[in-house]
């Protein structure tokens, strides 16, 4: 059954998923299988309780907990296969999956070994119509040197399947300008530039990510709604915002940006941003941890008041702004 308020036409269109964290996609049943591998028994209900948050810091604690059981390459292979099956059911044919390489390095793992396991696990799904590409992600709060280590790990992996470098985590922890040399190095080895900005930070974080780092897409970026000049800038430059409505609700980022205690999904600024001419890439962020799917995110957008033709345009934008020159720039 399709999510309510979503037409069969929109639900059936082939789609992209461009803002998606592998570690945030681990469904409760898979978490249980993962923990059991490492001698820790938990139940799906206990996982669901951990996957409940009142704000962004609580989400980060849950993220730390679940990733603590990703210890070996085979663990990453397990969750990648689970994600691939999930994406196929959602009609996704192309995805750029973000990997928390900074966390792997912090835990003294070898990203090359984990990445090789991911490639082997996802390769069979290419024959089933799902193409994977990868984003290597650094945690902002870990610092500049740690971010450079993530770029170095890209060189060691030496794979054309890695299409971008990005930074997530605490966007208020370290000044944006400190990361400029890191992004320059990433660009020199052919990587596209991504940045989480304007999720819990202000509009200035978005502008800095673009002007100082050359970010080509912005992760979240909902703070733009509070700066009309920035909205004009994003529309003129055609800089996409990777919008993840359920995530914004669950982390209280939406409440923060709108200054509302308990906003509803209908309060989300997605329609205003889209109708202002800003490209929108609709995504799930951490689908298991935020109890959502890509089709449900499109249903959210419909409940916000977007018309069917507008939803179809957003589907198309996902292909237009994908980081692959040989990907069809339309979904039809």
Secondary structure as UniProt FT lines:
FT   TURN            4..5
FT   HELIX           8..12
FT   STRAND          15..21
FT   HELIX           22..25
FT   HELIX           28..37
FT   TURN            38..39
FT   HELIX           44..50
FT   HELIX           56..67
FT   TURN            68..69
FT   HELIX           73..89
FT   TURN            90..91
FT   STRAND          92..99
FT   HELIX           101..106
FT   TURN            107..108
FT   HELIX           111..126
FT   TURN            127..129
FT   STRAND          131..139
FT   HELIX           140..142
FT   HELIX           144..157
FT   TURN            160..161
FT   STRAND          162..168
FT   TURN            171..172
FT   HELIX           176..179
FT   HELIX           180..188
FT   TURN            189..190
FT   STRAND          192..197
FT   HELIX           203..211
FT   TURN            212..213
FT   STRAND          217..220
FT   HELIX           222..226
FT   HELIX           228..237
FT   STRAND          240..243
FT   HELIX           245..250
FT   TURN            251..252
FT   HELIX           253..258
FT   HELIX           265..267
FT   HELIX           270..275
FT   TURN            276..277
FT   STRAND          280..282
FT   TURN            287..291
FT   HELIX           294..303
FT   TURN            304..305
FT   HELIX           308..320
FT   TURN            325..326
//
